[in-house]
């Protein structure tokens, strides 16, 4: 996945976590928004822990891999039939910068 730069101060990235249950593939879209106009979102706090084994999810149509603790957290908070907005540092912050 290639991050696009944020457009300025007060901008953040959020995940639009698509609804699903059980074994449904985890799917998110990474969006940019300003803090002033951000939709209501949940900020995840979780231990990064051992980054292995990596788990695959779909992000904006591309497959990416995340740590197992974030994977379990996203599975736990997602709703069955509705999208929701989530901030999770491992994905919303470009870890390569």
N, C-alpha and C positions, 0 to 999 in steps of 0.2 A: 504494500500500500504506500502511495506517495502522498504526503501531507501537502496541502496548499497553505501558503502563509496566511495568517490572520491579517485582516485589512487595517488594523489599527488598535489604539488603546481602547479598552473596554470591550474587546471582542473575545469570545470564548468558543470552544468547540463543544458540542453536545452530541450524544448518541440518541438517535431515534430508535429505540428498541422495539422491534416488531413483535406483535403478539404471537403466542404459541404455547404449547404445553409439552410436557414429557420429553420424548425423543425428537420433537420437531427441531430442525436446524436453528441455531441461534443466528439471527440476522439483524443487523443494525445499519443505519445510515449515519455518517459523520457529517454534521451540519455546523455552519458558522452562524453565530448570532451575537448581537450586542447584549451586554448585561441589562441594559435598559429595556430591551424588547424581548428578552428570553422568555420562552414558555415556562410554565411551572415544571421543575425538574427535580429528580432525586439525586443527591450526591452520595456515591458509594464510598464507604470507608471499610477497607478490608486489608488483611495482611497479604503482602505480595507472596511471601513464602517461597518454597522451592519452585522455580519457573518450569520445571519438568514434571510430567510430560506436557508439552504444549497441546492446546486444544484448538481446532480449527473452527472459525465462525465466518459468516459472510458479512463484509463491511462495504457498503456502497457498491455491491455487485461483485466485489473481489474477495477471494479467500485470504484471511489473515490468521495468524496464530496468536493466542493469548495464554497466559498462565492459568493453571487449573483453579486457583482461588477466584480469580475474576470470572472465569467461565461459570463456576458454581454460583457466584453471587448474581450474575445476570440471569441464570436459569431460575434462581429463587425469586427475584423481584419482578420478572416479566409477567404480564397479564395474559390470560388465555386469548381474549378476543379484541384487544385494543393495544395500540401503540402507546409508548410512554417515552418521556425524555429522561435521560440519565447522564450524569457526569461521572466519569471514571478516569482517574489520572493516567493509567497505563495507556489508554487510547486517546483521551482528549488532549493530552499534552504530547507534543512531538518529542519522544524520548531520544531522538538522534541529535537534537539541538543542544 
